[in-house]
């Protein structure tokens, strides 16, 4: 009898173990299916038109592994060289006119021409169809000209371990997806007194793409004439000093993701006559995250000092689907569109609906700002006025914002042009003598501070 009971107990234990294994396998399978479903959903969003970037074809996902990318140069340099008054050219697709794979080279007063089309993204991510490509080593270009006439034919391209120093050179590109100077994959490019003009769509003169890098521009003039072609498209760290920047049909400057643009003593003029891709509003400075994978997610940054920023159509600044900081110091900010706002922070067609607003910290230092500020119900603004800054306009006049903090030091002032709603007011002047209510109400957390 005791033996029979023992056998029954053993049977029950084995049965429980088997059932546990079956349940565990079922849970693992369910989790696998759920994960695959989520991944497929993300792939569908990143590759579809819902999240297209304003630069058209640049929205497509990259190949990821550059180990299989072959570079081919009509002229290929792999050691230290110096050349003067040379002509370099390529008429083949996916071929560089001048390719540097190693060493330190210098070319002076060269004429470099590139034609031939490329339709794959290797040309945007790895420079396979650029006129000049440096993938490793250093190239110094002094004077001369670079001209391209072919799709995805960028002018001067620094990739990965490549460094380019460019001085007194003229660059002209005429076809789509063809920037003037470009970095990806961590490349470095310094441009001094360069004159660059692009005519194609999705062809920012100062351009970067997946993997970013560092670009420093000193002096010169950069003009973009194509749709979806801002003067600067940054998925990198871009600094521009003492230059003239003109965009005729697109945004003036775009920062995507965890990247930056810094302007010092720059004249930026934007007309933006044609909406492109998922854009629903006209704007000059555009800060966003496309979710295409070309830019890491994180804090975007835009800074301008001692510059003139002119907007001829739409808003001066637009922020969506990202966290960002904007620092403005002693700039002349002009908006010639009477219907354009100074700042708009709201959801757009990038990111997941309901969580794709903007979170912005705006620092104004000795800065005059005119124009309304719009913030939607999933977006936030922390606006700080310091060192004699002045703001004229209305903030959150529709009372829609998720959260707004407005800070003024004792030297800064605001003048209202409409009822304004904020959640928090931090004013160094407790008497509010630095606020000109101008007949309007300033509501703090729903309560008007002026009667």
ABEGO torsion letter per residue (X at the ends): XAAAAAAAAAAAAAAAAAAAAAAAAAAAAAAAAAAAAAAAAAAAAAABAAABBAAEAAABBBAGBAAABBBBBABBBABBBBBBGBBBBBABBGBBABBBABEBBBBBGBBBBBBEBBABAAAAAAGAABABBBABEBBBBBEEBBBBBBBGBBBBBBBEABBBBBBGBBBBBABBGBBABBBBGGBBBBBBGBBBBBABBGBBABBBBBGEEBBBBBEEBBBBABBGBBABBBABBBBBBGBBBBBAABBABBBBEBBBBBBBGBBBBBAGABBBEABABBBABBBBBAGAGABBBEBBBBBBBGBBBBBABEBABBBBGBBBBBBBBGBBBBBABAABBABBBBBBABEBBGAABBBBBBBBBGBBBBEBBBBBAABBBBBBBBGGBBBBEBBGAAGABABBBBBBBAABBBBBABBBBBABBBBABAAGAABBAGGBBBBBGGBBABX
